[in-house]
């Protein structure tokens, strides 16, 4: 069966470019055992820094299983990469995911190649070609996902217009059958010592529909979809109402340390159930 232009089996690269791709092929290097191990490690680290990972009920992912997905997230924090892993293992366990990362940074964390991460040279024509080649290879499989920070740099959640890296708008050209998913992150403190990590998935944009737009209008459509998801998540963040969210990971509670231990012992001495939450009312009966 013939493949549609820009989708399906990519043309075989030649020479040095082919050797480079073979040595850094993210599909071949990815290890499910490593994914499972680092999910445990990342979850433990997350729980030590946050009260919870929460997803609003309207922002839970629900997408067809027979099309490749491109997840385009905002980039407010260092934690975003770990959030990719945590969300992937809780909501897309049946899919294989891949993520671009600055090549210089990846050289310091080589183990991440086993997690589907592939290196990209920033601000380089060669790097742009390499990114598109790898993205085409990944998205040729309808069970694959590409996760990336759409701005290509750190950007505050209030920055408008939402920044968009130039290569993002070219992705519909190499994978028109993909669905493009906006993903909003926000990190805030409510009533606990540790912060709240919030994430929300927005409605999918169809790759074929995006391809029908010229690049400026395509960029505007992607930018608007991400901004709309970010704005809606901000409303829930401001509400400080956990009931609006599904709690994907329960993190640490209370003050911790010596003060937390003292509170725990005091509650037990009074015959009360220890309640480390700062906002919780200690029962008197």
N, C-alpha and C positions, 0 to 999 in steps of 0.2 A: 504494500500500500504506500503510495507517495506521501511524503511529509509536506505539510504546508510550509510556505516560505517563513524562515525565521524560527521554526519550531521543529521539534523532533531531533533526529540524530544530527549533531553538528558536523560540519565538514572537517576532515582530518587535517590538523596542522602539520607542518613539515619542519624538518631540520632541528635546529637548536630549540625552537619554540615547542616542538613536539616532545623533545627530551625533558624540557623544563616542566611541562604539564604532566608528564608521566611521573616525575619524581615528586610532584606536589599535588597529585590528584586527590582532592578532598573526599571523593566517593570511595576510593580504594583505601585511604588512610583512616577513615572514620571507623571507630570501634564501639560496638554496642556495650561491651564490657566496661570500657572506659566511661561511656556515657552514664551507665548505672552507678559506677563508683563515684564519679564527680558530682552526680546529682545528690548523693548522700553528703559529700563534703560541702557543696554549696549550700544545701539546706541547713546544715549545722552552722555554718558561718553566718548565714542570713538570720537564723533564729537568735544568734548572739548579738545582733545589731538592731533588729526591728521587732516591733510588737506583733506585726502580722503582714502578710501579703494578701491584699484584698482586691477582688474584681467585682465591680457593680453588676447587678443582675442583668441589666440591659447590655453590658459589655462582655458577656461570656461568648466565646467563639462558637459559631455554628455554620460551618462551610462544607460544601460538597467534598466527598473523599476522592473523587476521580479527576481532580484538576490540580496542577501545581499551584502553590501559594507563595506570594511574595509579601512578607510582613515588613511594613515600613513604620518604624517607631521614631518618636522624638528622642532627644539625647540630652537629658538634663543632668545625668549623674554617672559617676564611675560604676555604679551598681547595675547599669542597664544591661551589660553583657551577662552578668549572673542572672538577671531577671529573664533573659531569653531562655537560659537553660531551665530555670525553675518553672516557667510557664509551659515550655515545650514538654517537659516530663509529666505535667499534670493535665494538659489539655490536648496534646498532639502525640501521644505516646506511640501511635501506630505509624507515624510518619518519620522520615529521616530529614533532618534539618542541617543547613549549612550557613555559615556566617563569614563575611569578609572582615579582615582586621588589618591594621597597619602592619606592613611586612617587618619593619624594624622592631615593633613591639612583639610580634609573633616569634621573632628569633629569640627573645628572652623567655618566652613561655611556649617552648616547642611542644609540650604535652597537649596543648590545645588543638593541634592538628588531629589528634585522635577524637576530638569532639566535633569534627566537621568544620573547623575554622580554617580558612585559607588566607594567605597573605596577599596584600595589595600595596603597590607602591603609590603613595599619595602624590597628587599634583604632578603626575607623569603621564605622557601619552602612552608609553608602554604599559604603565600600570592600568590605565583605562581599558586598553585592549585586553589585557590579561583578566581584568574583572569581568568584562563582557563574555570572554571565552568561557570562563569558569561558570558564570551564571547560566549561560546557554546549556552547558553540559549538565549542570544540576537540574535545571528546570525542564529538561527533556523527559524526565520521569514524572508522571502525574502524581506520584506519592511523595515527592520531595517538596521541601520548603526552603526558601531563602529568607533569612532574617537579617535586617540591617537597620542601622540608624540613618534615617533619611537625610538629616542635615549634613552628615559627614564631619561634624564637629560638635563640641558641647554647645548647648544653647538653652537659655533659660526658658521655662515653660510659658513665660509671659511675652516672649519675643514674637512680634508680628511684623511683617508676614513670617510665617514659619519658614526657616531656611530649608533649602532642598539642594542636595549635591547634584552636580550636572549629570552624572551617570545614571541617576535614578530614572529620569524621564526617558532614557533609551531602553529600559528594560522591556516595555511592551513590544518593542521592535524585535527582540530576540525570543520572547515568550508570549505571543499574543493569546495563547490559551490559558495563561495563568490568571488567577484572581489576585488583586492587589488589596491588601488588608492594612488599614491604618491602626496603629497601636499607640496608645497614649500612656505615658508614665508620669507619675507625680509622687513626690516624697514630702511628707509633712509630719508634724508632731501634733497630736491631739492631747490626751491627758496623761500619757505614760512617758517615762524616761526615754524609752526607745521610740523611734519614729514609726510611721505607717508608710508602707510601700503600696501604692495604688497603681493598678493597671487596667486598661479597658480596650477591648477590640471594637472597631467600628464596622459599619457595613462594607462589604466587598465592592471593589470597582472591577469591572470586566476588562480584561486585557484588550479584547477586540475593540471595545468602545473607546478605550484610551488610544489605541493605535490609529483610530479614525481621526483623531485630533492632531493638529500640528504641535510641535514641541512646546511652544509657549503656553498654549491652551491646555495641553496635557499636564504640564508642570503646575498650572493653576488648579486643575482638577484634583491632583494628588495633594497639593498644599492645602486646599480647602477641606478635603476629607480628613486630613490629619488634624487641622486646626479645629474642626467641628467636634471631633472625638476628644481632643484635649479640653475644649471649652465645656463639654458636657461632664467630663470627669471632674473638672474644677468645681462645678456646682455640688457634686457629691462630696468632694473633699472639704468644702466650706461647711457642709451640713454637719460634719463630725458624727454622723449616724452610722454605726457599724451595720445596722440592719439593712441598709441599702446595698450591702456587699455580701458576696460569698467569700468566706475566709479560706484561701487556698493553702496557706501555711500559718500556723500559730507560732508566734515567736516568744521572746522572753517577756515576763511581766514583772511589775513592781520595781523597787529601787535596786535590788540586788546588793551584793557586798555585805558588809557587817550590819548596815542598817536593815537590809532585807532579812538577814538571819535573825536579828533582834525582834523584828515584827513577827516573824514566823513563830519563834519560841514564846513570845508574849501571848499570841493568840491561842497556842496550845495550852499554856498555863491557865488561861481563862476558860478553857473548855470550848473554845470557838474554832470554827473552821478557818484556817488561814486563807486570806483573800489578798493576794499581792497587788491587784489592780489599784492604781492610784484613785480612780473615780468610784471604785466599789465601796458601798457602805458596809461596815463591819456589823454583822448581826449582833443584837444585844440579848437575844433570848437563848 
